[in-house]
Amino acid sequence: MTTLERTLAKALMEIVIGLDLSEDDAIAEASMQLLEPVITLLQDLSEQDRQALAGLINQFAQEETDPDWHLTAWETPETLGLLV
């Protein structure tokens, strides 16, 4: 994977984590609405590309040391609809 792909994968993971762990109920409720267009775009990827992106995100999840972020990081591929 390229540096661009790795950077985008990490950015997606951090966005999902940030939305998921928000203590503001309004942000938590709106988070899926914010992610829906991204999920739709990702569904247009080939199965191979979705699996590759999920794999990259899982690599970053393994590196996550913050216990509050760790579980959400592991759930990111599912949240983004990559594991269909």
C-alpha positions as CSV (number, residue, x, y, z in Angstrom):
1,M,0.0,0.0,0.0
2,T,1.1,3.5,-0.7
3,T,1.7,6.2,1.8
4,L,-1.5,7.9,0.7
5,E,-3.5,4.8,1.2
6,R,-2.0,4.2,4.7
7,T,-2.6,7.9,5.6
8,L,-6.2,7.8,4.5
9,A,-6.9,4.5,6.3
10,K,-5.5,5.9,9.5
11,A,-7.5,9.1,9.1
12,L,-10.7,7.2,8.6
13,M,-10.0,5.2,11.8
14,E,-9.3,8.3,13.8
15,I,-12.5,9.9,12.6
16,V,-14.6,6.9,13.5
17,I,-12.9,6.7,16.9
18,G,-13.3,10.5,17.5
19,L,-17.0,10.3,16.7
20,D,-17.6,7.1,18.7
21,L,-15.9,8.3,21.8
22,S,-17.4,11.8,21.8
23,E,-19.0,12.6,25.1
24,D,-21.4,15.1,23.4
25,D,-24.7,13.2,22.8
26,A,-25.5,15.4,19.8
27,I,-22.3,14.4,18.1
28,A,-22.8,10.8,19.0
29,E,-26.3,10.8,17.5
30,A,-25.1,12.6,14.3
31,S,-22.0,10.5,13.8
32,M,-23.7,7.8,11.6
33,Q,-25.3,10.6,9.5
34,L,-21.8,12.0,9.0
35,L,-20.4,8.6,8.1
36,E,-23.2,7.4,5.8
37,P,-21.7,9.2,2.6
38,V,-18.3,7.7,3.4
39,I,-19.8,4.2,3.9
40,T,-21.6,4.6,0.6
41,L,-18.4,5.5,-1.2
42,L,-16.5,2.6,0.3
43,Q,-19.2,0.2,-0.8
44,D,-18.3,1.1,-4.4
45,L,-14.8,-0.3,-3.9
46,S,-14.1,-3.8,-5.0
47,E,-14.2,-6.6,-2.5
48,Q,-10.4,-6.8,-2.7
49,D,-9.9,-3.1,-2.0
50,R,-12.4,-3.2,0.9
51,Q,-10.4,-6.1,2.4
52,A,-7.1,-4.3,1.9
53,L,-8.5,-1.2,3.6
54,A,-9.9,-3.2,6.5
55,G,-6.5,-4.9,6.8
56,L,-4.7,-1.5,7.0
57,I,-7.1,-0.3,9.6
58,N,-6.6,-3.5,11.6
59,Q,-2.8,-2.9,11.5
60,F,-3.3,0.5,13.0
61,A,-5.8,-0.9,15.6
62,Q,-3.1,-3.3,16.7
63,E,-0.7,-0.4,17.3
64,E,-3.3,1.5,19.3
65,T,-2.2,1.8,22.9
66,D,-5.0,3.9,24.4
67,P,-7.5,1.4,25.9
68,D,-10.4,3.6,25.2
69,W,-9.5,3.8,21.5
70,H,-8.4,0.2,21.1
71,L,-11.9,-1.5,20.9
72,T,-13.3,1.2,18.6
73,A,-10.3,0.9,16.4
74,W,-10.9,-2.8,16.0
75,E,-14.6,-2.1,15.2
76,T,-13.8,0.5,12.5
77,P,-13.8,-1.8,9.5
78,E,-17.3,-3.1,10.5
79,T,-18.5,0.4,11.2
80,L,-17.4,1.6,7.8
81,G,-19.2,-1.4,6.1
82,L,-15.9,-2.9,4.8
83,L,-16.7,-6.4,6.2
84,V,-19.9,-7.1,4.2
